[in-house]
Amino acid sequence: MAVLVLGGTRSGKSGYAEGLLPADAPVRYLATARRWPGDTEWDARIDAHRVRRPPGWTTVEEPDVPALLRAAEPGAPLLVDDLATWLTGVLDDAQAWEQPTVPAVVGERVAALVDAVAACPGRVVLVSAEVGLGVVPPTRAGRLFRDELGALNAALAAVSDEVLLLVAGLALRLK
C-alpha cells in the first residue's frame, strides 16, 4: 500500500507522514537529502528531522530509492522523505540544469521509482513537495524542477492508494 503526502514548504507534510506509521514499528526511513560539505544550515535541517524520529526507526541515506523499495521486505513499513530532494539529486547527477532538454536518464530514474512504488510489498509512505500552486518560476532551472516534480508527483499519485495534500498543517484527502 502506498500513501503519497504532498505539501508546500513548512506545511507539516513530513511530520504528518511520520504520524501515519506506528512509532513502535521497525520503520525504515529512506532519507533522500544529500549532505553538502560546509553547509551547516542544511545539516541542521537534516539533523532536526532525524531527532524527531522514533528511536526504533532505521534511517537509510542512499540515493537509489528504487532499489531500496524493490528490496523491501513484505509488510515492512517504509517512509521516503522527500522526493523533491531525491529528484534534485537525479537532475544534478544527469547535469540536467545545463542541458537544453531533459536527459533521458531522468525519465528512466523517475519511471524506475514509480514502478518500484507500485510493486513495493510493504506499506510505503512517500513525502513530496507540491510546487504547482505558485507562480511560473523566472529561471529555466526553476521551471525544469517544477515541471519534472509535477510529473513525478502525478505519476506517483496514479499508483498510490491514498494521496493527501497538507496545507497549513491540515490534511486534505485527494484520493
Phi and psi in degrees as a GROMACS rama.xvg file:
@    title "Ramachandran Plot"
@    xaxis  label "Phi"
@    yaxis  label "Psi"
@TYPE xy
-115.431  136.045  ALA-2
-123.312  126.767  VAL-3
-106.233  122.874  LEU-4
-112.258  114.549  VAL-5
-107.499  155.521  LEU-6
177.229  162.779  GLY-7
-81.9114  -176.761  GLY-8
-59.8583  131.35  THR-9
57.9272  30.3109  ARG-10
-82.3784  -14.5919  SER-11
98.0707  11.0325  GLY-12
-63.167  -41.6789  LYS-13
-66.3088  -48.0936  SER-14
-61.0962  -40.7373  GLY-15
-63.6403  -45.5863  TYR-16
-60.7866  -41.5288  ALA-17
-61.6097  -36.552  GLU-18
-70.0701  -13.2368  GLY-19
-78.2844  -12.2535  LEU-20
-114.696  143.831  LEU-21
-67.1016  136.097  PRO-22
-65.601  -24.205  ALA-23
-98.0628  8.48832  ASP-24
-91.8133  156.008  ALA-25
-80.7202  71.1773  PRO-26
-76.1479  137.95  VAL-27
-99.0308  121.343  ARG-28
-101.513  107.11  TYR-29
-88.9068  100.686  LEU-30
-90.2239  123.837  ALA-31
-98.2898  -10.157  THR-32
-68.9989  131.248  ALA-33
-90.9774  140.039  ARG-34
-83.3628  141.543  ARG-35
-115.827  119.49  TRP-36
-51.7796  128.788  PRO-37
87.6687  -6.39339  GLY-38
-94.3847  83.3317  ASP-39
-67.6521  -32.0699  THR-40
-65.5514  -42.1016  GLU-41
-66.0724  -42.1142  TRP-42
-58.9994  -40.2299  ASP-43
-64.3953  -38.5584  ALA-44
-64.0532  -44.7673  ARG-45
-61.9913  -45.2353  ILE-46
-63.1442  -36.7265  ASP-47
-63.192  -39.3824  ALA-48
-64.6349  -43.6015  HIS-49
-64.0934  -41.5891  ARG-50
-63.0981  -34.179  VAL-51
-83.3669  -5.84054  ARG-52
-74.8408  144.963  ARG-53
-58.8459  148.214  PRO-54
-63.7674  -23.893  PRO-55
-81.8205  -6.40214  GLY-56
-81.789  146.155  TRP-57
-105.238  126.025  THR-58
-93.7185  131.348  THR-59
-121.761  120.94  VAL-60
-108.169  93.3878  GLU-61
-145.565  124.823  GLU-62
-71.576  -17.9089  PRO-63
-85.8372  70.901  ASP-64
-61.8743  -40.182  VAL-65
-57.2098  -41.092  PRO-66
-64.7499  -40.507  ALA-67
-64.6469  -38.1368  LEU-68
-68.3403  -40.6852  LEU-69
-65.487  -30.6615  ARG-70
-88.5893  1.73813  ALA-71
-63.0514  144.628  ALA-72
-79.5898  142.247  GLU-73
-55.4724  131.681  PRO-74
81.598  -8.80601  GLY-75
-81.1897  122.017  ALA-76
-73.4009  141.55  PRO-77
-128.226  147.071  LEU-78
-129.327  127.437  LEU-79
-111.717  117.859  VAL-80
-137.85  117.075  ASP-81
-127.489  164.038  ASP-82
-78.5961  -18.6122  LEU-83
-67.4742  -40.8061  ALA-84
-72.8233  -33.4695  THR-85
-60.5153  -47.7848  TRP-86
-63.89  -37.7355  LEU-87
-57.6075  -42.8429  THR-88
-63.422  -40.2005  GLY-89
-62.9637  -45.1696  VAL-90
-64.8957  -39.0334  LEU-91
-61.6468  -50.3555  ASP-92
-60.1811  -34.6456  ASP-93
-84.0608  -2.6886  ALA-94
52.6418  38.638  GLN-95
-68.9642  -25.0385  ALA-96
-62.2124  -31.1785  TRP-97
-97.0332  -7.61292  GLU-98
-85.2444  147.766  GLN-99
-71.2871  -25.5274  PRO-100
-132.153  162.313  THR-101
-72.4971  123.981  VAL-102
-59.2591  144.756  PRO-103
-58.1766  -31.0318  ALA-104
-60.8551  -28.2044  VAL-105
-64.1104  -49.1265  VAL-106
-61.9116  -36.8404  GLY-107
-65.4739  -42.6953  GLU-108
-67.6603  -40.7039  ARG-109
-63.4278  -45.6987  VAL-110
-61.5046  -39.5914  ALA-111
-63.1034  -40.1081  ALA-112
-65.0205  -48.0891  LEU-113
-61.4293  -43.7317  VAL-114
-62.2042  -40.9057  ASP-115
-66.2025  -38.3647  ALA-116
-64.2241  -45.4437  VAL-117
-62.3812  -32.5967  ALA-118
-97.1402  -2.42722  ALA-119
-60.4435  126.086  CYS-120
-77.7183  -12.0871  PRO-121
-110.458  -178.991  GLY-122
-77.5998  126.664  ARG-123
-125.414  130.023  VAL-124
-110.682  123.769  VAL-125
-110.273  138.664  LEU-126
-116.223  132.752  VAL-127
-148.027  153.739  SER-128
-80.9417  142.638  ALA-129
-100.794  112.776  GLU-130
-114.551  6.29943  VAL-131
-89.5139  6.90918  GLY-132
-99.2629  -5.4001  LEU-133
-99.2946  -165.79  GLY-134
-76.4818  163.955  VAL-135
-69.0298  124.421  VAL-136
-60.0513  144.823  PRO-137
-79.0878  -9.5103  PRO-138
-114.046  156.563  THR-139
-60.8043  -43.5441  ARG-140
-60.8596  -42.2803  ALA-141
-62.7919  -43.0528  GLY-142
-67.065  -40.2533  ARG-143
-58.6463  -49.807  LEU-144
-61.1339  -48.7931  PHE-145
-58.4398  -45.7895  ARG-146
-65.452  -45.8994  ASP-147
-68.5567  -39.7535  GLU-148
-68.4462  -39.1116  LEU-149
-60.0878  -42.3734  GLY-150
-66.3714  -41.6772  ALA-151
-61.7804  -47.3482  LEU-152
-60.0232  -41.7461  ASN-153
-65.1646  -41.0917  ALA-154
-65.9159  -39.9213  ALA-155
-68.8352  -38.027  LEU-156
-61.1467  -36.3303  ALA-157
-65.0537  -31.2239  ALA-158
-101.687  -1.28341  VAL-159
-88.7503  148.239  SER-160
-78.2115  -33.5894  ASP-161
-133.614  146.006  GLU-162
-135.656  128.616  VAL-163
-124.331  146.44  LEU-164
-119.172  124.519  LEU-165
-96.4196  126.518  LEU-166
-132.922  122.006  VAL-167
52.6283  36.927  ALA-168
80.5417  0.422461  GLY-169
-107.237  136.518  LEU-170
-92.5472  131.152  ALA-171
-112.508  122.122  LEU-172
-79.7267  121.824  ARG-173
-98.9604  -29.9276  LEU-174
